[in-house]
């Protein structure tokens, strides 16, 4: 019998919540058995695009992006990033109403992000947009190159320090719109061709890694802080708490309902080409 381990290439964003989630796997803190994990850090839009080709065995994916790769991947029941009455934001230099965004040019972090899907559900086709790297959007808006910016990751905690104003928090909008559901932003997707056993085993190791981070919070935060642009310890802790929590251990019934609803609304709005009913592994 061969002792050779099965290679699992893992893609995730270089941001604090993903780093926290994968800390135990990245630093060999748990026994991974017959699997060897290799980590590839890229922004979420790049990972969404790579998933079209099924390049990685396990990858962070936007829930929006998942709709386009569901033939190749299933969603892990763990690893969710949910905005529970908070989420991606639209910010601008001047205080504006949501209705003022019509006709405006908005910098967005990618057209496959759940943030972009949420913005389309809110505004339809009434705005112009250009894709920019997520960690440049605040600067570009501050410099006046765009009327507004759609921000994800730690920019949600730092935008005010650049004198920018919150126009709409899409997680709050979705919460009000759906009668209290969280906004499903990201998850982890596992490639179907690994087979049922490996899909379950790798998902179980991911869940163990998330639980390890929550159980060894300080060590995991120290690891996560390397990826938080302009975040001190307290802000890193707060940001991680927003996106690595009970939802991350398991989507749960409410989280699964939220995913199905977001994908259905995206389909009904014509943003997603077919109705996706996701399969959850684990």
C-alpha positions as CSV (number, residue, x, y, z in Angstrom):
1,X,0.0,0.0,0.0
2,X,1.4,3.4,-1.0
3,X,2.2,6.0,1.7
4,X,1.9,8.8,-0.8
5,X,-0.4,11.5,0.3
6,X,-3.2,13.0,-1.8
7,X,-2.4,16.6,-2.7
8,X,-5.1,19.1,-1.9
9,X,-4.4,22.5,-3.3
10,X,-6.3,25.1,-1.3
11,X,-7.1,28.6,-2.6
12,X,-8.1,31.3,-0.3
13,X,-8.0,35.1,0.0
14,X,-5.1,37.0,1.6
15,X,-7.4,38.5,4.2
16,X,-7.7,37.9,8.0
17,X,-10.9,35.8,8.2
18,X,-9.6,33.2,5.6
19,X,-6.2,33.2,7.2
20,X,-7.8,32.6,10.6
21,X,-9.9,29.7,9.1
22,X,-6.9,28.0,7.5
23,X,-4.4,28.7,10.3
24,X,-4.3,25.1,11.6
25,X,-3.9,23.7,8.1
26,X,-1.2,26.2,7.0
27,X,0.8,25.7,10.2
28,X,0.5,21.9,10.5
29,X,-1.4,22.2,13.8
30,X,-3.7,19.3,13.0
31,X,-3.1,15.8,11.7
32,X,-4.3,15.7,8.1
33,X,-3.9,12.0,7.6
34,X,-3.6,10.9,4.0
35,X,-3.9,14.4,2.7
36,X,-1.2,17.0,2.0
37,X,-2.5,20.6,1.9
38,X,-0.8,23.3,-0.2
39,X,-2.0,26.8,0.1
40,X,-2.4,29.4,-2.8
41,X,-3.4,32.9,-1.7
42,X,-5.2,35.0,-4.3
43,X,-8.0,37.6,-4.3
44,X,-11.5,36.1,-4.4
45,X,-12.3,37.3,-7.9
46,X,-9.2,35.4,-9.2
47,X,-10.2,32.3,-7.3
48,X,-13.8,32.5,-8.7
49,X,-12.3,32.6,-12.2
50,X,-9.9,29.7,-11.5
51,X,-12.8,27.6,-10.3
52,X,-14.3,27.7,-13.8
53,X,-11.4,25.5,-14.8
54,X,-11.6,23.3,-11.7
55,X,-7.9,24.1,-11.0
56,X,-8.0,23.7,-7.2
57,X,-9.3,20.7,-5.1
58,X,-10.6,23.0,-2.4
59,X,-11.2,26.7,-2.9
60,X,-12.8,29.7,-1.3
61,X,-15.5,30.9,-3.6
62,X,-18.1,33.7,-3.6
63,X,-21.6,32.3,-3.3
64,X,-22.3,34.3,-6.5
65,X,-19.3,32.7,-8.2
66,X,-20.3,29.3,-7.1
67,X,-23.4,29.5,-9.3
68,X,-21.1,29.2,-12.3
69,X,-19.0,26.3,-11.2
70,X,-21.7,24.1,-9.5
71,X,-21.1,21.4,-12.1
72,X,-17.5,21.0,-10.9
73,X,-17.8,21.8,-7.2
74,X,-20.1,21.3,-4.2
75,X,-20.2,23.6,-1.2
76,X,-18.7,22.5,2.1
77,X,-21.2,22.8,4.9
78,X,-18.4,24.6,6.9
79,X,-16.3,27.6,5.9
80,X,-19.1,30.2,5.3
81,X,-18.6,33.9,5.6
82,X,-22.0,35.3,6.4
83,X,-22.9,39.0,6.9
84,X,-25.4,38.8,9.7
85,X,-27.0,42.3,9.4
86,X,-23.7,43.7,8.1
87,X,-21.7,43.1,4.9
88,X,-20.2,44.7,1.9
89,X,-20.7,48.4,1.7
90,X,-21.0,51.2,-0.8
91,X,-19.0,54.3,0.2
92,X,-18.5,57.7,-1.3
93,X,-16.8,61.0,-0.6
94,X,-20.1,62.8,-0.1
95,X,-23.2,61.6,1.9
96,X,-25.6,60.2,-0.8
97,X,-29.0,58.4,-0.8
98,X,-29.2,55.0,-2.4
99,X,-31.3,56.6,-5.2
100,X,-28.4,59.0,-5.9
101,X,-26.2,56.0,-7.0
102,X,-28.2,55.7,-10.2
103,X,-26.0,56.6,-13.2
104,X,-22.9,56.8,-11.0
105,X,-19.6,55.0,-11.7
106,X,-18.8,52.6,-9.0
107,X,-15.5,50.7,-8.4
108,X,-16.3,47.0,-7.7
109,X,-14.0,44.2,-6.6
110,X,-15.2,41.7,-9.2
111,X,-18.3,40.8,-11.1
112,X,-18.5,37.3,-9.5
113,X,-18.4,38.5,-5.9
114,X,-21.5,38.2,-3.8
115,X,-21.0,41.9,-3.0
116,X,-21.6,42.7,-6.7
117,X,-24.6,40.3,-6.9
118,X,-26.1,42.1,-3.9
119,X,-25.5,45.5,-5.5
120,X,-27.2,44.3,-8.7
121,X,-30.2,43.1,-6.7
122,X,-30.4,46.5,-5.1
123,X,-29.7,48.8,-8.1
124,X,-30.4,46.6,-11.2
125,X,-28.7,48.0,-14.3
126,X,-28.9,51.6,-13.2
127,X,-25.2,52.1,-12.4
128,X,-21.8,52.0,-14.3
129,X,-19.0,50.0,-12.8
130,X,-15.3,49.1,-13.3
131,X,-13.5,46.2,-11.6
132,X,-10.5,47.2,-9.4
133,X,-8.4,45.3,-6.9
134,X,-10.4,45.2,-3.6
135,X,-7.6,46.7,-1.6
136,X,-7.3,49.8,-3.9
137,X,-11.0,50.8,-4.0
138,X,-10.9,53.0,-1.0
139,X,-7.9,55.0,-2.3
140,X,-9.5,55.3,-5.8
141,X,-12.7,56.7,-4.3
142,X,-10.8,59.0,-2.0
143,X,-8.9,60.3,-5.0
144,X,-12.1,61.1,-6.8
145,X,-11.5,58.5,-9.6
146,X,-15.0,56.9,-8.9
147,X,-18.2,58.3,-7.6
148,X,-18.5,55.4,-5.1
149,X,-16.8,52.1,-4.2
150,X,-18.1,48.7,-3.3
151,X,-15.9,47.5,-0.5
152,X,-15.3,44.0,1.0
153,X,-12.9,42.6,3.6
154,X,-11.3,44.9,6.1
155,X,-12.2,48.1,4.3
156,X,-15.6,47.7,6.0
157,X,-13.8,48.7,9.2
158,X,-11.4,51.3,7.9
159,X,-13.2,53.4,5.2
160,X,-14.1,56.3,7.7
161,X,-10.4,56.9,8.4
162,X,-10.1,58.0,4.7
163,X,-13.0,60.5,5.2
164,X,-15.5,58.3,3.2
165,X,-19.2,58.1,3.9
166,X,-21.3,54.9,4.1
167,X,-24.1,55.0,1.5
168,X,-25.5,51.5,2.1
169,X,-24.5,48.4,4.0
170,X,-25.7,45.6,1.7
171,X,-25.8,43.1,4.6
172,X,-28.1,45.3,6.5
173,X,-30.2,45.9,3.4
174,X,-30.5,42.1,2.7
175,X,-31.4,41.4,6.4
176,X,-34.2,43.9,6.2
177,X,-35.3,42.8,2.7
178,X,-35.5,39.1,3.7
179,X,-36.9,39.4,7.2
180,X,-33.8,38.6,9.1
181,X,-31.6,36.3,6.9
182,X,-27.8,36.7,6.9
183,X,-26.2,37.6,3.6
184,X,-24.1,34.6,2.4
185,X,-20.9,36.1,0.9
186,X,-18.4,33.3,0.6
187,X,-17.9,29.6,1.2
188,X,-15.5,26.8,0.4
189,X,-16.1,24.6,-2.5
190,X,-14.7,21.1,-3.0
191,X,-14.2,19.5,-6.3
192,X,-16.7,16.7,-7.1
193,X,-14.2,14.5,-9.0
194,X,-12.4,13.7,-5.7
195,X,-15.2,11.3,-5.0
196,X,-17.6,11.2,-2.1
197,X,-15.2,9.8,0.5
198,X,-12.4,12.4,-0.1
199,X,-15.0,15.2,-0.3
200,X,-16.3,14.3,3.2
201,X,-12.8,13.7,4.7
202,X,-11.3,17.0,3.3
203,X,-14.4,18.9,4.4
204,X,-14.0,17.4,7.9
205,X,-10.4,18.6,8.1
206,X,-11.5,22.1,7.0
207,X,-14.0,22.1,9.8
208,X,-11.4,20.9,12.3
209,X,-9.1,23.7,11.2
210,X,-11.9,26.3,11.7
211,X,-12.7,24.9,15.2
212,X,-8.9,24.8,16.0
213,X,-8.7,28.6,15.2
214,X,-11.7,29.3,17.4
215,X,-10.3,27.2,20.2
216,X,-6.8,28.7,19.9
217,X,-7.9,32.2,19.1
218,X,-4.8,34.2,20.0
219,X,-2.4,32.1,17.9
220,X,-4.8,32.1,15.0
221,X,-5.2,35.9,15.3
222,X,-1.5,36.4,15.3
223,X,-1.4,34.4,12.0
224,X,-4.4,36.4,10.6
225,X,-2.9,39.8,11.5
226,X,-0.3,39.3,8.8
227,X,-3.1,39.7,6.3
228,X,-5.0,42.6,7.7
229,X,-4.1,45.8,5.9
230,X,-4.2,48.7,8.4
231,X,-5.8,46.6,11.1
232,X,-4.5,46.5,14.6
233,X,-5.0,43.6,17.0
234,X,-8.4,44.8,18.2
235,X,-9.7,45.5,14.7
236,X,-8.4,42.1,13.4
237,X,-10.2,40.4,16.3
238,X,-13.4,42.3,15.5
239,X,-13.2,41.6,11.8
240,X,-12.5,37.8,12.3
241,X,-15.4,37.7,14.7
242,X,-17.7,39.1,12.0
243,X,-16.8,36.4,9.5
244,X,-15.5,33.4,11.5
245,X,-18.2,32.3,13.9
246,X,-21.0,29.8,14.3
247,X,-22.1,30.2,10.7
248,X,-18.5,29.2,9.7
249,X,-18.7,25.9,11.7
250,X,-21.9,25.1,9.7
251,X,-24.2,27.0,7.5
252,X,-27.1,25.6,9.5
253,X,-30.7,25.6,8.3
254,X,-31.0,29.4,8.2
255,X,-27.7,29.8,6.4
256,X,-28.7,27.2,3.8
257,X,-32.0,28.9,3.3
258,X,-30.1,32.2,2.8
259,X,-27.8,30.7,0.2
260,X,-30.7,29.2,-1.8
261,X,-32.6,32.5,-1.7
262,X,-29.6,34.6,-2.8
263,X,-29.0,32.3,-5.7
264,X,-32.7,32.3,-6.6
265,X,-33.0,36.1,-6.5
266,X,-29.8,36.3,-8.6
267,X,-31.5,34.0,-11.2
268,X,-34.8,35.9,-11.1
269,X,-32.9,39.2,-11.6
270,X,-31.1,37.7,-14.6
271,X,-27.6,38.0,-13.0
272,X,-27.2,34.2,-12.7
273,X,-28.0,32.3,-15.9
274,X,-29.7,29.2,-14.3
275,X,-31.4,28.4,-11.0
276,X,-28.9,26.7,-8.7
277,X,-29.9,24.6,-5.7
278,X,-26.6,23.9,-4.0
279,X,-25.5,20.6,-2.5
280,X,-23.8,20.9,0.9
281,X,-21.0,18.5,1.9
282,X,-20.5,17.4,5.5
